[in-house]
Amino acid sequence: MHKLALFRLVFVASRGLRERLTPAGLVIVALTAFAGAFGLDTQANLAHLLFSLGACGVAVDAAGALLLRWRAPRLAVRRHLPEFVTAGEPARYRLEVLNPQARPVQAGDLVEQLRQPWPSPASLAHFRSAAATNRFDQRIGYPAFLDLLRRLRAIDVQRIGVPALHPGQRVSIEVPLRPSARGLAVFERLARVITGPLGLVETRVPVAAVEATLAVLPTRLPVELPAAVSRRLHQPGGVSLARHVGDAEEFRSLRDYRPGDPLRAIHWRSFARTGKPVVREFQEEYFARHALLLDTAAADAFAPAFETAVSLAAWLVAQPRDADSLLDLLFVGERVHRLTAGRGLGGADALLRVLATVATTPPASIDVLLATLERNAAQLSSVILILLAWDEPRRNAVRRLLARAVRPTVLVVAPPDPHATSDDAGFAGIVRHIAVPEPAAATPAT
C-alpha cells in the first residue's frame, strides 16, 4: 500500500512537470539541476554558471508564458461524442471550436484532460500479479502501475491542433480516440496550451466546455453455441411494455383505436357509449425468454479470465435474436442485477453499456447469483452460463437446472481441472472450457 502511494506521488509530480514544461524545457531543467548539484563549490568548476544560465532562461520563459496566458483570448468548444466506442478499436469525435472574441487567435494546441480514477485496494491483486510475471516489474513496479492507470482512464487522447481563428470564426476538427480498455471515460476539462517565447515553459488556459462521458464497450470474443431454444413459456404477470392487442388472454386496459388494430379487438360497448372506436389491450403472458449469467466472482479486478468472460458476454448480447424473445443478463454488483432487453424493453446497447463498467465481486457472490437463476428457471427457454471456475458449487447449480428440465450451455473461462472426478461425465455436451487469450503488450500511460 505504501508503494502504491509512492507511485501515485511520482505520477502526479511527473504529470505536473509534463504539463508545465516542453520536452526541450524538461532537458534544460534536468541539465540545470545537474549543474547546480556539481556547482556548489564555485572554486572547483564553472558548473554554477550553467546553473545560473539555465535557471534564468526558464524563469524568463515562465514569465513570458504567464503574460501570454493573461492576454490570450478565450475559446468556446463543443464536443460531439459518439454514443459509445469499443475497446481496442480506433474511433473519432468532433470538436466545434469558436473564437467569440474580437481579436484573432493564433494556431495552437488543445489538450483534453480526462478524469483519472485511482486504483482501489481491490486493484492491488492485478498490480501484484503483473509484477510477479516480470522480473523487471517485480523490482521496479512502476510500469505495471502506469498500465493500471491507463485501464482505469479507458481512453487516451493526443493533443489537438487548432488553426488560427479570426474573430467570430468557427471550425470543426475531427479528433482521433484510442480506447484502451472498457469503462466510462470522463472528459473533465479542456485547455489551450500557451508556450513561452523561448519554447521551454507551457501554461494552460481553460476552455469553456461542458463535462461529458463516453462509454467504452468491451471487446467482443465470438464463440460457437448450439441454436437457442425458441419455445414460449408462461411468464407470470407478463413483462412491462410487452403488450399487444388481440390474441392474448390477460386483459389489461382500454385505449383509443390506432390504424392497423384488428376489428375483433374493438370494445363495442365503449364505442357505442363514446362514439369513438376503443380497443381492448392485452398483456402477453407467453414468450421466449433467454438468460445469460455472467460470473463476476474473482479476486483480481483486472484478471484476464474475467475480461475474457466479459468479452464473451458482450458478443452474445450483441447477437441478433427474434423480435418476440427477451434476453436477461444476470450478474452481481452491489446486489444481483437482472437486466432485460427485447420486446419493447430496449436493445442490446443498454446491456453493452452495463458490461462496460461491470466489476469483480467477492468469491462468495456466486452463490446468491446462482440461487437467483434457479428461482427463475421455470420462465427460461434457454440458459447460458459464463463461469470463472468449475468447482463443486457451480456443478451442483448446473445439476439442479438439469433436474428442472433446463439444459444450460456452460462456458468455463478457466483451464480444465486435471483432478476432475468421473461425475463430470454427466455434463458431456454442456460444458466448454474457453482459453484465455494472451494479453497484448501494454503501452505505458502518460
FIMIKOL-83510 format. One record per residue (C-alpha): x, y, z. Coordinates in steps of 0.1 Angstrom, whole numbers, plus 5000, padded with zeros to 4 digits. Layout:
BEGIN
XYZ/...
# end
This chain:
BEGIN
500050005000/502950245008/504550154974/501250244957/501050574974/504650644964/503850564928/500850794928/503051074942/505651014914/502951004887/501351334899/504751504901/505851384867/502551474851/502751824866/506251874851/505051754817/502151994818/504352294826/507552214805/508052134769/510451844760/513152104755/512252264788/512551924806/516051874792/517152224802/515752184838/517451844841/520751994830/520252294852/519652074883/522751864873/524852174870/523552304903/524551984921/528052004908/528452374911/528052414948/531852464950/532252774928/536052754930/536352394917/534452434884/532252654863/529052454866/527452724886/527552944855/525552684836/523152664865/522653044865/522153054827/519552764827/517652904858/517453244843/516253114809/513552904825/512453194847/512353444818/510353194797/507953124826/507253504830/506653534792/504253234792/502253384821/502053724803/500853544771/498353344791/496953664807/496453824772/495353514754/491753524740/489353264754/487853004731/484552824733/484452454724/481652204720/482251824719/480351594697/481051254711/479750924697/477250724716/479850474725/483150324713/484749984716/487949904734/490849844710/489049994680/490150334668/487450604669/486950974663/484851254677/484251614665/485251934682/483552254673/485852544682/484652914682/486553234687/484053464704/486553744710/487154054689/490853954684/492253684663/493653364679/496953214667/497352854658/498052624688/497152304706/494252194728/494551934755/491851704768/492151644805/490351314813/489451224848/492050984863/490550724887/493050594912/493450224919/491450094948/492749824972/490949564951/493149664922/496349564941/495849204931/496349294894/499349514903/501049224922/500248964896/501649194868/504749244889/505148874896/505248784859/508149014850/511449044869/511849404858/508349494870/508949304902/511949514910/510649844897/506849814896/506150154881/505350024845/502649804859/501250094878/501150304846/499350024828/496750014856/496150394853/495650364816/493050084821/491150294846/491250604824/489750394795/490650644767/493850834756/493651154735/496651314719/497051694716/494651864692/495952104667/493852414661/494452654632/494453034635/490953174640/489653514630/487153694653/483953504653/485253224632/484152864639/485952544628/485252174631/488051944640/488051554638/489851414668/491151054670/490550854701/492450554714/490150334736/492550134757/490149944780/486449914787/485050154812/483450504814/485750784803/485051134817/486151434796/486651664826/488351974812/489752124780/492652364780/494552564754/498352534755/500352854756/504152824751/506653074763/508753284739/511753054744/509852734740/510652594774/507652664796/503952584789/500852714806/497252614800/494252834795/490852684805/488452654776/484652674780/483452314775/480852104792/481951794811/481051484791/481251104795/481850834769/481250464775/483950234762/482349894754/484249574760/485749384730/483649104716/485048754716/483048524693/482148174704/480147894687/477047794705/474147554698/470947704685/468947864713/465547714721/462747944710/459847784728/457448024745/456847984783/454448134807/455648454823/453648524855/452448884852/453948934818/456649184813/456449564813/455749714779/455449374762/451849434753/449749394722/446149374712/444149074701/445448724707/446448724744/444348624773/445248874801/443149184797/444949504807/443049824797/441150014770/442750264747/441950464716/441850284683/445050304662/445350234624/446149864620/444349734651/442249434643/438449494643/437849204667/439749394694/437249684693/435249724726/431849784710/430049894742/432650174748/432350264711/428650294714/428850504745/431650744734/431150754697/434950684692/436550354684/438150194715/440149874716/440949624743/444649594752/446149274765/449349184782/451148884767/451848604792/453748364769/457048444751/460648304747/463048424774/466748364774/469148414803/472848504802/474648474835/478048644840/480148514868/481948814885/483348634915/487048694911/489748824934/491649014907/490049334895/491649304860/492048934857/492548824821/489948544827/487348804839/488049034809/487648734786/484348644802/483049004798/484148994761/482148664756/479148824772/479449134750/479448914719/476448714730/474449024739/475149184705/473948884686/470648934667/467648744680/463948704674/461849014678/459448804701/462148704726/463748854756/467348834770/468048854807/471548954818/472348834853/475348944873/476349074907/477249434915/476249584949/473349334945/472149084920/471149264888/468749124862/468549344832/466249264803/466449354766/464049294737/460249324732/460049694737/462449694767/465449834748/468149684726/471549534732/473249874735/471949924771/473349584781/476649664764/476949984784/476449794816/479149544806/481449834800/481549914838/480849574854/483449494881/484549194900/482949084933/483948864962/484148494956/481048424977/478848634954/478448344930/476148164955/473448434955/473748474917/473148104911/470248104936/468648384917/468948194884/467447884899/464448074912/463648204877/464547884858/460847794851/460448104830/463548054808/463747894774/467547874774/470447954797/474048044790/476448044820/479848224817/481748094847/485248174860/485647844877/484247494876/484047394912/481547194932/479047474939/478847564902/478547194893/475647154917/473847454903/474047304868/472746974881/469747144897/469047324864/469146984846/466746844872/464347134863/464447024826/466647324817/469747224797/472247514800/475247594780/478247644803/481347834792/484147804817/486848064813/489447874831/491847584822/490347234827/490747084861/493246794859/491746654891/488146644878/486146354890/484246104870/481046294878/481946544851/480846274825/477246384832/478046724817/479146604783/478046844756/477147114782/480547244795/483147404772/486447544785/487447874769/491147954767/492148294780/493948494752/497448614758/497448974769/498849224745/501949424753/500949724774/501650084763/502750294793/500350564804/501350924802/
# end
